[in-house]
Amino acid sequence: MARISTFAKDLQLATAGISPENIARELAAFAKSELAKSIAEGEGSERYYRYVNGVLGAAEEMVVPPGPILYVFQWWREIIEFALQSAVERSPEKSGRYKQSWFIMTPGGVIKSFDEIPINSTVILTNNQPYSRKIDVGHMRMSVPPGIIEDVRKMVMARFGNFVTTKRTLIPLPGGYILKGHFKRGYRPYARSKLRPDTMAGAQMTYPALVMTMKVT
């Protein structure tokens, strides 16, 4: 996310009264100072793309006034690591396999290197255990309350809501579990008393998932 959206105005004010030959140097110094401040205050990530007069990776000192100098922060690693850790901590204590089965994917497949995720990607947190939906919706009696994905969504929004949008949904997974169609009534009050169409024998199970997209300005 590009936090420094007001730089154009700030830089214009900062260069008032400066001789033309020194403007580029002052713009570069000002941009670096604002970048460091943003990172220190938690409004910017230490990973970012830098554009100088539209050139990716150019040094600040190469700026041709009035610029711009633009930093596009890369938040995916921080967000994903926080979401994964939150999901693990919210998982049932006795279900070691379930805790270890959280993973990150995009519509193109499973992702291992979070630093390589494009800023405009859709990023998905999910768990591929065949009982993950039962745990999440509360159809099984567990050591933790239901709603794991929704709780993780709220935690992500509380910490990174300025940078990312989130929603809970159900998704199919390649090679996902094929339902057997056996029904067991849930233990909670008002639990359903029969199979829904999407839980009949032969249907592919859908898995609770947290879908995240970056806010880009």
Helices and strands as residue ranges (DSSP letters): H 7-14, H 20-40, E 48-52, E 55-56, G 60-62, E 69-73, H 76-90, H 96-99, E 102-106, E 109-110, G 114-116, E 122-127, H 132-137, H 148-160, E 164-171, G 197-199, E 207-214
